Amino acid sequence: MLKILYFGITLDDQRIIATDKIEIGNGVSMLLFGDNSTGKSLLLQAINGDLKNYDGDILIKEKPPIFYKKRKKSILLENTLHILDQETIWKNILIPLPKISSRIQKKVVDLCDIANLKNIRTRKAKQLSFSQKKILEIIRAVIQIPYLILIDDLDNYFDLKKRNKALQILAYAIDNGSSVVATSKTKLDGFQEYFRIQNKKVMKL
């Protein structure tokens, strides 16, 4: 699914992050953890195709991120919210989908039940807390079943109980072949594979 080979980012002549190899398969959840300012966000941006100034290769399904123009190969969730506050929870979740089958509608209801989001067809997104809006973003990403779901700073959004609900929601996409790459400052339970940034190098645990 995802291969990162001989990857490195250099800013102002300073090496920020480097790794010889990161590889994860289909339907795998991975956590990359390390201190602030160690390049975690930059790596996710590179995987998503937003950052192009790096050394090495990033391959998604054996092709570089730039190859995917029509199909949404990855969805990146950052600290900044991308929510339409004046729209309902329901519309915020379904807005990226060109077709909305009854099966998808039922799955949205099921995922919102897990998240304890109520009155989703009438409740406006502006009424939600920050963590609820992040859950909404996760549901919206999950329902699209992209190749990759990238979540930056997962430890910033939820307490343990809500994080477990988020992981439960992500499991739907994982079970359908999506892979998840999340970052945090510390190691969090609930992932299949772990990588750590130490001394500017990414190491598999």
PEDABEL-V996848 format. One record per residue. RES is the residue in three letters. SS is DSSP state (A for helix, B for strand, O for the rest). PHI is phi in whole degrees, 0 to 359 (none if undefined). Layout:
res->RES ss->SS phi->PHI
res->RES ss->SS phi->PHI
This chain:
res->MET ss->O phi->none
res->LEU ss->B phi->238
res->LYS ss->B phi->233
res->ILE ss->B phi->236
res->LEU ss->B phi->237
res->TYR ss->B phi->48
res->PHE ss->B phi->271
res->GLY ss->B phi->200
res->ILE ss->B phi->237
res->THR ss->B phi->237
res->LEU ss->B phi->234
res->ASP ss->O phi->52
res->ASP ss->O phi->66
res->GLN ss->B phi->246
res->ARG ss->B phi->289
res->ILE ss->B phi->265
res->ILE ss->B phi->206
res->ALA ss->B phi->208
res->THR ss->B phi->203
res->ASP ss->B phi->282
res->LYS ss->B phi->199
res->ILE ss->B phi->232
res->GLU ss->B phi->217
res->ILE ss->B phi->226
res->GLY ss->O phi->269
res->ASN ss->O phi->294
res->GLY ss->O phi->66
res->VAL ss->O phi->240
res->SER ss->B phi->255
res->MET ss->B phi->228
res->LEU ss->B phi->243
res->LEU ss->B phi->250
res->PHE ss->B phi->233
res->GLY ss->O phi->174
res->ASP ss->O phi->297
res->ASN ss->O phi->299
res->SER ss->O phi->62
res->THR ss->O phi->252
res->GLY ss->O phi->96
res->LYS ss->A phi->299
res->SER ss->A phi->296
res->LEU ss->A phi->297
res->LEU ss->A phi->297
res->LEU ss->A phi->297
res->GLN ss->A phi->297
res->ALA ss->A phi->293
res->ILE ss->A phi->300
res->ASN ss->A phi->283
res->GLY ss->O phi->90
res->ASP ss->O phi->276
res->LEU ss->O phi->247
res->LYS ss->O phi->246
res->ASN ss->O phi->269
res->TYR ss->O phi->213
res->ASP ss->B phi->267
res->GLY ss->B phi->92
res->ASP ss->B phi->231
res->ILE ss->B phi->239
res->LEU ss->B phi->234
res->ILE ss->B phi->244
res->LYS ss->O phi->54
res->GLU ss->O phi->70
res->LYS ss->B phi->231
res->PRO ss->O phi->291
res->PRO ss->A phi->306
res->ILE ss->A phi->295
res->PHE ss->A phi->295
res->TYR ss->O phi->270
res->LYS ss->O phi->255
res->LYS ss->O phi->264
res->ARG ss->O phi->279
res->LYS ss->O phi->283
res->LYS ss->O phi->283
res->SER ss->B phi->211
res->ILE ss->B phi->232
res->LEU ss->B phi->255
res->LEU ss->B phi->254
res->GLU ss->O phi->253
res->ASN ss->O phi->297
res->THR ss->O phi->289
res->LEU ss->O phi->280
res->HIS ss->O phi->236
res->ILE ss->O phi->229
res->LEU ss->O phi->269
res->ASP ss->O phi->300
res->GLN ss->O phi->276
res->GLU ss->O phi->262
res->THR ss->B phi->287
res->ILE ss->A phi->305
res->TRP ss->A phi->304
res->LYS ss->A phi->293
res->ASN ss->A phi->301
res->ILE ss->A phi->285
res->LEU ss->A phi->270
res->ILE ss->O phi->303
res->PRO ss->O phi->281
res->LEU ss->O phi->273
res->PRO ss->O phi->288
res->LYS ss->O phi->229
res->ILE ss->O phi->235
res->SER ss->O phi->279
res->SER ss->A phi->296
res->ARG ss->A phi->295
res->ILE ss->A phi->295
res->GLN ss->A phi->300
res->LYS ss->A phi->295
res->LYS ss->A phi->294
res->VAL ss->A phi->300
res->VAL ss->A phi->299
res->ASP ss->A phi->298
res->LEU ss->A phi->292
res->CYS ss->A phi->293
res->ASP ss->A phi->297
res->ILE ss->A phi->302
res->ALA ss->O phi->279
res->ASN ss->O phi->62
res->LEU ss->O phi->270
res->LYS ss->O phi->254
res->ASN ss->O phi->52
res->ILE ss->O phi->291
res->ARG ss->O phi->277
res->THR ss->O phi->238
res->ARG ss->O phi->282
res->LYS ss->B phi->282
res->ALA ss->A phi->298
res->LYS ss->A phi->297
res->GLN ss->A phi->277
res->LEU ss->O phi->272
res->SER ss->O phi->284
res->PHE ss->A phi->302
res->SER ss->A phi->294
res->GLN ss->A phi->293
res->LYS ss->A phi->294
res->LYS ss->A phi->293
res->ILE ss->A phi->298
res->LEU ss->A phi->302
res->GLU ss->A phi->298
res->ILE ss->A phi->294
res->ILE ss->A phi->299
res->ARG ss->A phi->298
res->ALA ss->A phi->291
res->VAL ss->A phi->299
res->ILE ss->A phi->292
res->GLN ss->A phi->276
res->ILE ss->O phi->48
res->PRO ss->O phi->285
res->TYR ss->O phi->297
res->LEU ss->B phi->226
res->ILE ss->B phi->247
res->LEU ss->B phi->249
res->ILE ss->B phi->234
res->ASP ss->O phi->270
res->ASP ss->O phi->57
res->LEU ss->A phi->303
res->ASP ss->A phi->289
res->ASN ss->A phi->278
res->TYR ss->O phi->261
res->PHE ss->O phi->227
res->ASP ss->O phi->282
res->LEU ss->A phi->300
res->LYS ss->A phi->297
res->LYS ss->A phi->289
res->ARG ss->A phi->295
res->ASN ss->A phi->296
res->LYS ss->A phi->293
res->ALA ss->A phi->299
res->LEU ss->A phi->294
res->GLN ss->A phi->295
res->ILE ss->A phi->293
res->LEU ss->A phi->299
res->ALA ss->A phi->300
res->TYR ss->A phi->298
res->ALA ss->A phi->292
res->ILE ss->A phi->299
res->ASP ss->A phi->296
res->ASN ss->O phi->257
res->GLY ss->O phi->102
res->SER ss->O phi->289
res->SER ss->B phi->250
res->VAL ss->B phi->239
res->VAL ss->B phi->238
res->ALA ss->B phi->240
res->THR ss->B phi->238
res->SER ss->B phi->200
res->LYS ss->O phi->279
res->THR ss->O phi->231
res->LYS ss->O phi->290
res->LEU ss->O phi->244
res->ASP ss->O phi->288
res->GLY ss->O phi->105
res->PHE ss->O phi->247
res->GLN ss->O phi->275
res->GLU ss->B phi->229
res->TYR ss->B phi->228
res->PHE ss->B phi->231
res->ARG ss->B phi->236
res->ILE ss->B phi->263
res->GLN ss->B phi->216
res->ASN ss->O phi->54
res->LYS ss->O phi->69
res->LYS ss->B phi->246
res->VAL ss->B phi->268
res->MET ss->B phi->235
res->LYS ss->B phi->279
res->LEU ss->O phi->270
